[in-house]
Amino acid sequence: MKKLYIDFDGVILDTIKVTYEMIEKLGLGTPEEVKEFYYNLDWNHLIKQTPEINDSINCIRKIMNSNLFDVKVLTHIISYNEGLGKIEYLKSKIPELEVILVPKQINKADMVNPKDAILVDDFLGNLDLWHDKGGISVKFSDGNKKSKYRTVTKLDQIIDLFK
């Protein structure tokens, strides 16, 4: 069974788009202001108002039911509240799904062993580091953007990529 790690922000929920809109509305510009915004954000409220991307929860269930992968969510966090919000959301949807929280200062490829494991992520920086450490990088895109890595627009497409 192949290890499969799935990113949260920009793959499961569209938190990036929603928070960028909030930052713009608030007129925040400096890196310090943005960092403080994320640190103090009410993640439970954010998650409740953020749309799911391309039926991601049902797709994760389908992937888990295929028995082809050992599925875990691997997500960067800035604050304890962010981690709690993500865990509570995912546990309410898929209780058996393991969630690995990664402090923003640590690379995902340093948090778990990427060797021969798959990472589905929307951020090329994470995918490049994963690939460089012997992992299999899969780009998640909610559109038809090209990437040097195999690309999926819906999470359950991973099943056909690795059958």
TORPA-4810 file (N, C-alpha, C, O; in nm, 3 decimals):
<nodes>
NODE_1_0.086_-0.118_0.000_0.000_0.000_0.000_0.090_0.124_0.000_0.178_0.138_0.085_M
NODE_2_0.067_0.213_-0.095_0.148_0.333_-0.110_0.101_0.443_-0.016_-0.019_0.465_0.001_K
NODE_3_0.196_0.512_0.046_0.162_0.626_0.132_0.119_0.743_0.045_0.185_0.776_-0.053_K
NODE_4_0.008_0.805_0.082_-0.046_0.920_0.010_-0.074_1.031_0.110_-0.154_1.015_0.203_L
NODE_5_-0.008_1.144_0.090_-0.028_1.262_0.174_-0.102_1.367_0.092_-0.065_1.395_-0.022_Y
NODE_6_-0.206_1.423_0.151_-0.287_1.524_0.083_-0.280_1.654_0.161_-0.300_1.656_0.283_I
NODE_7_-0.251_1.762_0.092_-0.249_1.895_0.150_-0.394_1.938_0.181_-0.489_1.883_0.124_D
NODE_8_-0.410_2.034_0.270_-0.544_2.082_0.308_-0.581_2.210_0.234_-0.678_2.213_0.158_F
NODE_9_-0.503_2.317_0.256_-0.535_2.449_0.201_-0.512_2.452_0.050_-0.401_2.428_0.003_D
NODE_10_-0.617_2.482_-0.024_-0.605_2.488_-0.169_-0.621_2.354_-0.237_-0.612_2.345_-0.360_G
NODE_11_-0.646_2.248_-0.158_-0.668_2.115_-0.213_-0.801_2.058_-0.161_-0.884_2.011_-0.239_V
NODE_12_-0.820_2.062_-0.029_-0.944_2.014_0.031_-1.044_2.129_0.044_-1.158_2.120_-0.002_I
NODE_13_-1.001_2.236_0.108_-1.084_2.357_0.120_-1.011_2.475_0.056_-0.888_2.479_0.053_L
NODE_14_-1.089_2.569_0.005_-1.032_2.686_-0.065_-0.999_2.799_0.033_-1.034_2.914_0.009_D
NODE_15_-0.931_2.765_0.143_-0.899_2.862_0.246_-0.806_2.972_0.196_-0.812_3.085_0.244_T
NODE_16_-0.721_2.941_0.100_-0.626_3.041_0.050_-0.701_3.156_-0.018_-0.677_3.273_0.011_I
NODE_17_-0.792_3.121_-0.107_-0.870_3.224_-0.177_-0.950_3.309_-0.078_-0.952_3.431_-0.088_K
NODE_18_-1.015_3.244_0.018_-1.099_3.315_0.115_-1.013_3.408_0.202_-1.051_3.523_0.224_V
NODE_19_-0.899_3.359_0.251_-0.815_3.445_0.337_-0.752_3.558_0.258_-0.737_3.668_0.311_T
NODE_20_-0.714_3.535_0.133_-0.659_3.644_0.051_-0.762_3.754_0.032_-0.729_3.872_0.035_Y
NODE_21_-0.888_3.715_0.012_-0.995_3.815_-0.001_-1.013_3.893_0.129_-1.035_4.014_0.127_E
NODE_22_-1.002_3.824_0.243_-1.014_3.890_0.373_-0.898_3.988_0.394_-0.919_4.100_0.442_M
NODE_23_-0.779_3.947_0.360_-0.659_4.031_0.374_-0.672_4.157_0.289_-0.640_4.267_0.333_I
NODE_24_-0.721_4.139_0.167_-0.740_4.253_0.077_-0.844_4.350_0.132_-0.824_4.471_0.131_E
NODE_25_-0.956_4.296_0.181_-1.062_4.378_0.239_-1.012_4.459_0.359_-1.049_4.574_0.377_K
NODE_26_-0.928_4.397_0.440_-0.873_4.463_0.559_-0.760_4.559_0.525_-0.718_4.638_0.609_L
NODE_27_-0.710_4.554_0.402_-0.603_4.643_0.360_-0.468_4.610_0.422_-0.384_4.698_0.441_G
NODE_28_-0.446_4.483_0.454_-0.318_4.442_0.513_-0.213_4.429_0.403_-0.240_4.376_0.296_L
NODE_29_-0.093_4.479_0.432_0.008_4.476_0.327_0.143_4.422_0.369_0.209_4.353_0.291_G
NODE_30_0.184_4.451_0.489_0.318_4.410_0.529_0.318_4.261_0.569_0.215_4.208_0.612_T
NODE_31_0.431_4.195_0.554_0.440_4.055_0.596_0.403_4.036_0.744_0.344_3.934_0.781_P
NODE_32_0.438_4.133_0.827_0.407_4.124_0.970_0.255_4.128_0.993_0.202_4.053_1.074_E
NODE_33_0.186_4.218_0.920_0.040_4.228_0.932_-0.027_4.098_0.887_-0.121_4.050_0.951_E
NODE_34_0.022_4.044_0.778_-0.036_3.920_0.724_-0.012_3.803_0.820_-0.102_3.723_0.844_V
NODE_35_0.108_3.795_0.874_0.141_3.688_0.968_0.051_3.697_1.093_-0.001_3.596_1.141_K
NODE_36_0.034_3.818_1.144_-0.051_3.839_1.261_-0.197_3.804_1.229_-0.266_3.745_1.312_E
NODE_37_-0.242_3.840_1.109_-0.378_3.806_1.065_-0.399_3.655_1.072_-0.497_3.608_1.130_F
NODE_38_-0.308_3.578_1.012_-0.322_3.432_1.011_-0.313_3.375_1.152_-0.385_3.282_1.186_Y
NODE_39_-0.225_3.430_1.232_-0.207_3.380_1.368_-0.333_3.400_1.453_-0.367_3.314_1.535_Y
NODE_40_-0.401_3.512_1.434_-0.518_3.546_1.515_-0.652_3.506_1.452_-0.758_3.527_1.511_N
NODE_41_-0.647_3.449_1.334_-0.767_3.412_1.261_-0.850_3.307_1.336_-0.795_3.214_1.394_L
NODE_42_-0.981_3.324_1.333_-1.073_3.224_1.389_-1.091_3.115_1.283_-1.174_3.127_1.194_D
NODE_43_-1.011_3.010_1.296_-1.008_2.906_1.193_-1.138_2.827_1.187_-1.177_2.782_1.079_W
NODE_44_-1.207_2.808_1.299_-1.335_2.738_1.295_-1.435_2.816_1.211_-1.508_2.757_1.131_N
NODE_45_-1.439_2.948_1.229_-1.528_3.033_1.150_-1.488_3.030_1.002_-1.573_3.016_0.914_H
NODE_46_-1.358_3.044_0.976_-1.309_3.042_0.837_-1.348_2.912_0.767_-1.399_2.914_0.655_L
NODE_47_-1.324_2.801_0.833_-1.351_2.671_0.772_-1.501_2.655_0.743_-1.537_2.597_0.641_I
NODE_48_-1.587_2.706_0.830_-1.732_2.697_0.808_-1.776_2.775_0.685_-1.872_2.738_0.618_K
NODE_49_-1.705_2.885_0.654_-1.747_2.968_0.541_-1.668_2.940_0.413_-1.689_3.006_0.311_Q
NODE_50_-1.577_2.844_0.417_-1.491_2.816_0.302_-1.545_2.699_0.221_-1.577_2.594_0.277_T
NODE_51_-1.555_2.716_0.090_-1.606_2.606_0.008_-1.505_2.491_-0.006_-1.384_2.510_-0.010_P
NODE_52_-1.563_2.371_-0.014_-1.486_2.251_-0.043_-1.447_2.256_-0.191_-1.523_2.308_-0.274_E
NODE_53_-1.331_2.204_-0.224_-1.284_2.207_-0.362_-1.316_2.074_-0.431_-1.271_1.968_-0.387_I
NODE_54_-1.392_2.080_-0.538_-1.418_1.966_-0.627_-1.453_1.837_-0.553_-1.396_1.731_-0.580_N
NODE_55_-1.547_1.848_-0.458_-1.599_1.730_-0.387_-1.488_1.652_-0.315_-1.488_1.529_-0.312_D
NODE_56_-1.394_1.727_-0.257_-1.273_1.666_-0.199_-1.300_1.563_-0.090_-1.232_1.461_-0.085_S
NODE_57_-1.396_1.587_-0.005_-1.422_1.493_0.105_-1.470_1.358_0.051_-1.420_1.254_0.093_I
NODE_58_-1.564_1.359_-0.042_-1.610_1.234_-0.103_-1.497_1.167_-0.182_-1.487_1.045_-0.185_N
NODE_59_-1.413_1.247_-0.244_-1.299_1.191_-0.318_-1.201_1.122_-0.223_-1.148_1.016_-0.256_C
NODE_60_-1.176_1.181_-0.108_-1.086_1.118_-0.010_-1.146_0.987_0.039_-1.075_0.888_0.053_I
NODE_61_-1.276_0.985_0.064_-1.342_0.860_0.104_-1.323_0.753_-0.004_-1.292_0.638_0.025_R
NODE_62_-1.343_0.793_-0.129_-1.329_0.701_-0.241_-1.185_0.647_-0.249_-1.164_0.528_-0.272_K
NODE_63_-1.087_0.735_-0.230_-0.946_0.693_-0.231_-0.920_0.593_-0.118_-0.857_0.490_-0.139_I
NODE_64_-0.970_0.623_0.001_-0.950_0.534_0.116_-1.018_0.399_0.091_-0.962_0.295_0.125_M
NODE_65_-1.137_0.401_0.034_-1.209_0.277_0.006_-1.146_0.193_-0.104_-1.175_0.073_-0.115_N
NODE_66_-1.059_0.252_-0.185_-0.992_0.177_-0.291_-0.889_0.080_-0.234_-0.849_-0.015_-0.302_S
NODE_67_-0.846_0.104_-0.110_-0.743_0.022_-0.043_-0.611_0.019_-0.119_-0.531_-0.074_-0.102_N
NODE_68_-0.586_0.119_-0.202_-0.459_0.130_-0.274_-0.358_0.216_-0.198_-0.238_0.207_-0.222_L
NODE_69_-0.408_0.298_-0.105_-0.324_0.399_-0.041_-0.344_0.402_0.110_-0.453_0.373_0.161_F
NODE_70_-0.238_0.437_0.180_-0.243_0.473_0.321_-0.254_0.626_0.320_-0.153_0.695_0.302_D
NODE_71_-0.374_0.678_0.341_-0.403_0.821_0.321_-0.391_0.899_0.451_-0.443_0.860_0.555_V
NODE_72_-0.320_1.012_0.441_-0.309_1.105_0.553_-0.314_1.247_0.498_-0.277_1.271_0.383_K
NODE_73_-0.360_1.340_0.580_-0.354_1.482_0.543_-0.226_1.537_0.605_-0.198_1.515_0.723_V
NODE_74_-0.150_1.609_0.526_-0.024_1.671_0.569_-0.037_1.820_0.541_-0.033_1.863_0.426_L
NODE_75_-0.054_1.898_0.648_-0.087_2.039_0.629_-0.001_2.132_0.714_0.025_2.105_0.831_T
NODE_76_0.042_2.242_0.651_0.115_2.345_0.725_0.018_2.422_0.814_-0.098_2.444_0.779_H
NODE_77_0.068_2.463_0.930_-0.011_2.548_1.020_0.077_2.661_1.073_0.198_2.647_1.087_I
NODE_78_0.012_2.773_1.101_0.079_2.889_1.161_0.050_2.895_1.310_0.133_2.941_1.388_I
NODE_79_-0.069_2.849_1.349_-0.108_2.860_1.491_-0.175_2.733_1.539_-0.220_2.649_1.460_S
NODE_80_-0.180_2.720_1.669_-0.249_2.609_1.735_-0.396_2.607_1.693_-0.451_2.500_1.665_Y
NODE_81_-0.460_2.724_1.688_-0.602_2.733_1.651_-0.626_2.684_1.508_-0.728_2.623_1.480_N
NODE_82_-0.531_2.711_1.420_-0.543_2.662_1.282_-0.542_2.509_1.282_-0.624_2.445_1.217_E
NODE_83_-0.448_2.452_1.355_-0.440_2.307_1.362_-0.565_2.244_1.420_-0.616_2.145_1.368_G
NODE_84_-0.615_2.303_1.528_-0.738_2.253_1.590_-0.856_2.260_1.494_-0.935_2.166_1.484_L
NODE_85_-0.868_2.372_1.425_-0.979_2.391_1.330_-0.976_2.287_1.219_-1.079_2.232_1.183_G
NODE_86_-0.858_2.262_1.165_-0.845_2.164_1.057_-0.875_2.023_1.107_-0.946_1.947_1.040_K
NODE_87_-0.822_1.988_1.223_-0.845_1.854_1.278_-0.994_1.835_1.307_-1.050_1.732_1.270_I
NODE_88_-1.058_1.932_1.372_-1.200_1.920_1.405_-1.285_1.905_1.279_-1.378_1.825_1.276_E
NODE_89_-1.253_1.983_1.176_-1.328_1.974_1.051_-1.315_1.835_0.989_-1.414_1.771_0.955_Y
NODE_90_-1.191_1.790_0.975_-1.168_1.661_0.910_-1.223_1.545_0.993_-1.276_1.450_0.936_L
NODE_91_-1.212_1.551_1.124_-1.266_1.445_1.210_-1.419_1.439_1.201_-1.478_1.333_1.216_K
NODE_92_-1.482_1.555_1.178_-1.628_1.556_1.163_-1.672_1.496_1.030_-1.786_1.451_1.016_S
NODE_93_-1.584_1.497_0.933_-1.617_1.446_0.799_-1.569_1.302_0.778_-1.643_1.218_0.727_K
NODE_94_-1.443_1.274_0.818_-1.382_1.142_0.799_-1.304_1.109_0.927_-1.184_1.132_0.933_I
NODE_95_-1.373_1.057_1.028_-1.309_1.037_1.159_-1.181_0.954_1.157_-1.091_0.978_1.237_P
NODE_96_-1.171_0.858_1.067_-1.055_0.769_1.064_-0.934_0.827_0.991_-0.828_0.765_0.988_E
NODE_97_-0.948_0.945_0.933_-0.840_1.007_0.856_-0.739_1.072_0.950_-0.775_1.156_1.033_L
NODE_98_-0.613_1.032_0.937_-0.507_1.090_1.020_-0.465_1.226_0.963_-0.453_1.243_0.842_E
NODE_99_-0.443_1.322_1.053_-0.401_1.456_1.014_-0.266_1.483_1.078_-0.249_1.472_1.199_V
NODE_100_-0.169_1.520_0.994_-0.035_1.554_1.042_-0.017_1.705_1.026_-0.021_1.758_0.915_I
NODE_101_0.002_1.772_1.139_0.021_1.917_1.140_0.170_1.948_1.129_0.251_1.891_1.202_L
NODE_102_0.204_2.039_1.038_0.343_2.075_1.015_0.360_2.225_1.044_0.302_2.307_0.974_V
NODE_103_0.440_2.261_1.145_0.466_2.403_1.167_0.521_2.466_1.038_0.603_2.406_0.969_P
NODE_104_0.475_2.586_1.007_0.508_2.653_0.881_0.659_2.660_0.855_0.703_2.660_0.740_K
NODE_105_0.739_2.665_0.962_0.884_2.678_0.948_0.951_2.547_0.906_1.070_2.547_0.873_Q
NODE_106_0.878_2.436_0.906_0.935_2.305_0.873_0.881_2.261_0.737_0.762_2.276_0.708_I
NODE_107_0.968_2.207_0.654_0.926_2.154_0.524_0.848_2.025_0.544_0.880_1.945_0.631_N
NODE_108_0.746_2.006_0.464_0.668_1.882_0.472_0.758_1.761_0.449_0.739_1.656_0.510_K
NODE_109_0.855_1.776_0.360_0.945_1.666_0.328_1.042_1.635_0.442_1.109_1.532_0.439_A
NODE_110_1.049_1.722_0.542_1.130_1.695_0.660_1.046_1.643_0.776_1.100_1.592_0.875_D
NODE_111_0.915_1.656_0.766_0.825_1.614_0.873_0.796_1.464_0.866_0.785_1.398_0.969_M
NODE_112_0.783_1.412_0.745_0.761_1.270_0.723_0.863_1.224_0.618_0.926_1.306_0.551_V
NODE_113_0.879_1.094_0.605_0.971_1.041_0.505_0.903_1.041_0.369_0.807_0.966_0.348_N
NODE_114_0.950_1.123_0.275_0.884_1.131_0.145_0.923_1.019_0.047_0.859_1.003_-0.057_P
NODE_115_1.026_0.942_0.079_1.077_0.840_-0.013_0.965_0.749_-0.062_0.902_0.678_0.017_K
NODE_116_0.943_0.751_-0.192_0.842_0.669_-0.261_0.698_0.696_-0.217_0.608_0.620_-0.252_D
NODE_117_0.675_0.802_-0.140_0.540_0.839_-0.099_0.488_0.949_-0.192_0.566_1.024_-0.251_A
NODE_118_0.358_0.959_-0.204_0.293_1.057_-0.292_0.249_1.177_-0.208_0.194_1.162_-0.099_I
NODE_119_0.275_1.297_-0.261_0.221_1.419_-0.202_0.136_1.488_-0.307_0.183_1.517_-0.418_L
NODE_120_0.010_1.515_-0.273_-0.077_1.595_-0.358_-0.085_1.733_-0.294_-0.134_1.747_-0.182_V
NODE_121_-0.038_1.833_-0.366_-0.028_1.969_-0.310_-0.049_2.068_-0.424_-0.023_2.038_-0.540_D
NODE_122_-0.096_2.187_-0.390_-0.115_2.292_-0.490_0.007_2.384_-0.498_0.015_2.467_-0.589_D
NODE_123_0.100_2.372_-0.404_0.215_2.463_-0.397_0.340_2.396_-0.452_0.387_2.296_-0.397_F
NODE_124_0.394_2.452_-0.560_0.510_2.393_-0.626_0.632_2.382_-0.536_0.710_2.287_-0.548_L
NODE_125_0.651_2.477_-0.444_0.765_2.472_-0.354_0.765_2.344_-0.272_0.870_2.281_-0.255_G
NODE_126_0.648_2.305_-0.220_0.637_2.180_-0.145_0.664_2.060_-0.234_0.731_1.965_-0.192_N
NODE_127_0.612_2.063_-0.356_0.628_1.952_-0.448_0.774_1.935_-0.492_0.823_1.823_-0.505_L
NODE_128_0.843_2.047_-0.514_0.984_2.040_-0.553_1.068_1.977_-0.442_1.150_1.889_-0.470_D
NODE_129_1.048_2.020_-0.318_1.123_1.964_-0.205_1.091_1.815_-0.189_1.181_1.734_-0.163_L
NODE_130_0.966_1.779_-0.204_0.922_1.641_-0.192_0.993_1.555_-0.298_1.049_1.449_-0.267_W
NODE_131_0.990_1.602_-0.420_1.054_1.532_-0.532_1.205_1.518_-0.510_1.262_1.411_-0.533_H
NODE_132_1.269_1.625_-0.464_1.413_1.624_-0.440_1.455_1.522_-0.334_1.569_1.476_-0.332_D
NODE_133_1.360_1.487_-0.246_1.391_1.391_-0.139_1.338_1.251_-0.170_1.323_1.167_-0.081_K
NODE_134_1.310_1.225_-0.298_1.272_1.091_-0.341_1.124_1.060_-0.338_1.083_0.945_-0.354_G
NODE_135_1.041_1.164_-0.319_0.898_1.143_-0.317_0.836_1.160_-0.456_0.903_1.202_-0.550_G
NODE_136_0.710_1.126_-0.466_0.633_1.138_-0.589_0.540_1.258_-0.574_0.449_1.258_-0.490_I
NODE_137_0.563_1.360_-0.653_0.486_1.484_-0.644_0.373_1.486_-0.745_0.392_1.455_-0.863_S
NODE_138_0.254_1.522_-0.697_0.137_1.537_-0.782_0.079_1.676_-0.756_0.044_1.709_-0.643_V
NODE_139_0.070_1.754_-0.862_0.019_1.891_-0.851_-0.133_1.889_-0.851_-0.196_1.829_-0.939_K
NODE_140_-0.192_1.955_-0.752_-0.337_1.974_-0.752_-0.365_2.111_-0.811_-0.306_2.211_-0.770_F
NODE_141_-0.453_2.115_-0.908_-0.490_2.241_-0.971_-0.642_2.242_-0.987_-0.701_2.146_-1.035_S
NODE_142_-0.704_2.354_-0.945_-0.849_2.361_-0.962_-0.886_2.410_-1.102_-1.003_2.430_-1.132_D
NODE_143_-0.785_2.429_-1.186_-0.808_2.465_-1.325_-0.727_2.372_-1.413_-0.700_2.259_-1.374_G
NODE_144_-0.690_2.418_-1.529_-0.611_2.336_-1.621_-0.469_2.388_-1.636_-0.413_2.387_-1.745_N
NODE_145_-0.411_2.435_-1.526_-0.275_2.487_-1.531_-0.177_2.373_-1.552_-0.193_2.265_-1.497_K
NODE_146_-0.075_2.398_-1.634_0.027_2.298_-1.663_0.130_2.296_-1.551_0.153_2.397_-1.484_K
NODE_147_0.192_2.179_-1.532_0.294_2.162_-1.430_0.394_2.058_-1.478_0.362_1.975_-1.563_S
NODE_148_0.514_2.063_-1.422_0.613_1.960_-1.456_0.580_1.828_-1.388_0.639_1.725_-1.421_K
NODE_149_0.487_1.830_-1.294_0.444_1.709_-1.226_0.309_1.663_-1.281_0.235_1.741_-1.341_Y
NODE_150_0.278_1.536_-1.259_0.144_1.489_-1.295_0.044_1.578_-1.220_0.069_1.618_-1.107_R
NODE_151_-0.068_1.606_-1.284_-0.164_1.701_-1.228_-0.301_1.637_-1.217_-0.345_1.563_-1.305_T
NODE_152_-0.369_1.667_-1.105_-0.508_1.626_-1.088_-0.590_1.751_-1.056_-0.542_1.845_-0.994_V
NODE_153_-0.714_1.749_-1.101_-0.806_1.859_-1.071_-0.913_1.813_-0.971_-0.988_1.894_-0.917_T
NODE_154_-0.917_1.683_-0.948_-1.009_1.622_-0.853_-0.932_1.510_-0.783_-0.866_1.430_-0.849_K
NODE_155_-0.941_1.505_-0.652_-0.855_1.414_-0.576_-0.869_1.267_-0.615_-0.769_1.195_-0.615_L
NODE_156_-0.988_1.221_-0.648_-1.004_1.079_-0.679_-0.936_1.038_-0.810_-0.927_0.919_-0.840_D
NODE_157_-0.889_1.134_-0.888_-0.812_1.101_-1.010_-0.681_1.031_-0.974_-0.620_0.966_-1.059_Q
NODE_158_-0.639_1.044_-0.850_-0.516_0.980_-0.803_-0.526_0.828_-0.816_-0.425_0.761_-0.838_I
NODE_159_-0.646_0.773_-0.803_-0.667_0.628_-0.813_-0.622_0.579_-0.949_-0.546_0.483_-0.959_I
NODE_160_-0.668_0.646_-1.056_-0.630_0.604_-1.191_-0.483_0.626_-1.220_-0.423_0.553_-1.299_D
NODE_161_-0.425_0.727_-1.159_-0.281_0.754_-1.182_-0.192_0.644_-1.127_-0.083_0.620_-1.179_L
NODE_162_-0.236_0.576_-1.021_-0.148_0.481_-0.952_-0.206_0.341_-0.938_-0.165_0.266_-0.850_F
NODE_163_-0.300_0.303_-1.023_-0.357_0.167_-1.020_-0.252_0.065_-1.054_-0.280_-0.054_-1.057_K
</nodes>
